[in-house]
Amino acid sequence: MKKTRNSSAWTEEGYSLFAKEGLDGIQVERLARILGLNKSGFYHYFGDLDGYFEELIRLHKRKADLYLLDVADVKSIDPEYLQVVVKHKTSVMFHIHLLRSQNNPSFYKTAQVIDEREDILLQELWSEYLGIHEHPDLAIRYFNIVRDMFYARMSHRNMNYPFLHHLMTEARVVMQQLTDSKSAFQADEYLK
């Protein structure tokens, strides 16, 4: 990385560190050492860590917009949506760490708003993927549970298509088994 003396060097590096390590990865001295810059530059640009985190959130919102543009173009959950998630690995991991930082209301609220935007984009595709077109509201509620499962299991190391495909297939199979079990139960009740 070319060592520049502007705020974007600080925010891009911090964004990457936060995506990999969460809040614990953000330390002014460490950032300065990685960038080869004086930490006084950090305080010049951001004032303090709170100001820095505000800039990281602004950067994440811009990157989330790019992610959501790609999500809006997908025609299938698997493989297209999963490939978009992998393509935006750093942004998705940053997002996950925002949610894991529930003690910071600004972080958590930012992540919730972005998740709600994603829900709108994926509701129809997700319903189709599960084969429950007649219940899109139920489908998106299940998607939120599945996404939380993804977020709980994902790390920077394991975020790849095979891992995501396995989790998504597992979620789909569970829904199909529930649907099949309900249909079988209803058929048994009808025959009685």
C-alpha positions in Angstrom: 0.0 0.0 0.0 1.4 3.4 -0.9 1.8 5.4 2.3 -0.4 8.5 2.0 -1.0 11.1 4.5 -4.8 11.5 4.1 -7.8 10.3 6.0 -8.7 7.6 3.5 -5.6 5.6 4.2 -6.6 5.5 7.9 -10.2 4.6 7.2 -9.5 1.9 4.5 -6.9 0.2 6.8 -9.3 0.4 9.8 -12.1 -0.9 7.7 -10.1 -3.9 6.8 -8.9 -4.5 10.3 -12.4 -4.2 11.7 -13.7 -6.7 9.1 -11.0 -9.2 10.2 -10.9 -8.7 13.9 -13.8 -6.5 15.0 -13.6 -3.7 17.5 -10.5 -5.2 19.2 -8.5 -4.8 16.0 -8.8 -1.0 16.0 -6.0 0.6 18.0 -4.5 4.0 17.0 -0.9 2.9 17.6 -1.4 -0.2 15.6 -2.9 1.6 12.7 -0.1 4.2 12.7 2.5 1.4 12.7 0.8 -0.5 9.8 0.5 2.7 7.7 3.9 3.9 8.7 2.4 7.2 9.8 2.5 9.3 12.9 -0.5 8.8 15.1 -0.9 12.6 15.4 -2.3 12.4 11.9 -5.1 10.2 13.2 -6.1 12.7 15.8 -5.8 15.5 13.2 -8.3 13.8 10.8 -10.7 12.2 13.3 -10.3 13.9 16.7 -10.7 10.7 18.6 -11.9 7.1 18.2 -15.6 8.2 18.2 -14.9 10.5 15.2 -13.0 7.7 13.5 -15.8 5.2 14.0 -18.2 7.7 12.5 -16.0 7.8 9.4 -15.8 4.0 9.3 -19.6 3.8 9.4 -19.9 6.4 6.6 -17.4 4.2 4.6 -19.4 1.1 5.4 -22.7 2.7 4.2 -21.0 3.5 0.8 -19.6 0.0 0.5 -23.0 -1.5 1.6 -24.7 0.5 -1.2 -22.3 -1.2 -3.7 -23.1 -4.6 -2.2 -26.8 -3.9 -2.3 -26.6 -2.9 -6.0 -25.0 -6.2 -6.7 -27.7 -8.0 -4.6 -30.4 -6.2 -6.6 -29.1 -7.8 -9.8 -29.1 -11.4 -8.7 -31.6 -13.8 -10.2 -31.0 -16.7 -7.8 -30.0 -17.3 -4.2 -27.6 -20.1 -5.0 -25.2 -19.5 -6.6 -25.6 -15.8 -7.5 -26.5 -14.3 -4.1 -23.8 -16.4 -2.4 -21.3 -15.3 -5.0 -22.1 -11.6 -4.3 -21.6 -12.3 -0.6 -18.2 -13.7 -1.3 -17.3 -10.9 -3.7 -18.0 -8.4 -0.9 -16.3 -10.5 1.8 -14.7 -7.6 3.6 -17.9 -5.5 3.6 -19.9 -8.4 4.8 -17.4 -9.2 7.6 -17.3 -5.6 8.6 -21.1 -5.7 8.8 -21.1 -8.9 10.9 -18.7 -7.2 13.4 -21.1 -4.2 13.5 -23.8 -6.6 14.7 -21.5 -8.3 17.1 -20.8 -4.9 18.7 -24.3 -4.6 20.2 -23.0 -2.4 23.0 -22.6 0.4 20.4 -26.1 1.5 19.3 -24.8 3.3 16.2 -23.0 0.2 14.9 -26.0 -2.0 15.6 -28.6 0.4 14.1 -26.5 0.8 10.9 -26.3 -2.9 10.4 -30.1 -3.3 11.0 -31.0 -0.7 8.4 -28.7 -2.3 5.8 -30.2 -5.8 6.6 -33.7 -4.4 6.2 -32.8 -3.0 2.8 -31.4 -6.4 1.8 -34.6 -8.1 3.0 -36.6 -6.1 0.6 -34.3 -7.0 -2.3 -34.3 -10.8 -1.5 -37.8 -11.5 -0.2 -39.2 -12.8 -3.6 -36.1 -14.7 -4.5 -35.8 -16.3 -1.1 -39.5 -17.3 -1.2 -38.9 -18.9 -4.6 -35.7 -20.6 -3.4 -37.6 -22.2 -0.5 -40.6 -23.0 -2.7 -43.1 -21.1 -0.4 -44.3 -18.4 -2.8 -47.5 -18.0 -0.9 -45.8 -16.9 2.3 -43.2 -14.3 1.5 -43.5 -12.6 4.9 -42.8 -16.0 6.7 -40.0 -16.7 4.2 -38.2 -13.4 5.0 -38.5 -14.0 8.7 -36.9 -17.4 8.1 -34.2 -15.6 6.0 -33.4 -13.4 9.0 -32.9 -16.5 11.1 -30.7 -18.1 8.5 -28.7 -14.9 8.0 -28.1 -14.7 11.8 -26.9 -18.3 11.6 -24.5 -17.3 8.8 -23.3 -14.3 10.8 -22.7 -16.5 13.8 -20.7 -19.1 11.9 -18.8 -16.9 9.4 -15.3 -15.8 9.8 -12.9 -14.1 7.5 -11.2 -17.5 7.1 -14.2 -19.6 6.1 -16.2 -17.2 4.0 -16.2 -18.9 0.7 -18.8 -20.3 -1.7 -18.6 -24.0 -0.6 -19.1 -23.0 3.0 -22.0 -20.7 2.2 -23.5 -23.2 -0.2 -23.5 -25.9 2.5 -25.2 -23.6 5.1 -27.8 -22.4 2.5 -28.6 -25.9 1.4 -29.0 -27.0 5.0 -31.4 -24.1 5.6 -33.4 -25.0 2.5 -33.6 -28.7 3.4 -34.9 -27.9 6.9 -37.7 -25.8 5.4 -38.5 -28.5 2.9 -38.7 -31.1 5.6 -40.9 -28.9 7.7 -43.2 -28.3 4.8 -43.3 -32.0 3.9 -44.0 -32.9 7.5 -46.8 -30.5 7.7 -48.3 -31.8 4.4 -48.0 -35.4 5.6 -49.6 -34.5 9.0 -52.5 -32.8 7.2 -53.0 -35.7 4.9 -53.0 -38.1 7.9 -55.6 -36.0 9.6 -57.7 -35.8 6.5 -57.7 -39.6 6.1 -58.8 -40.2 9.7 
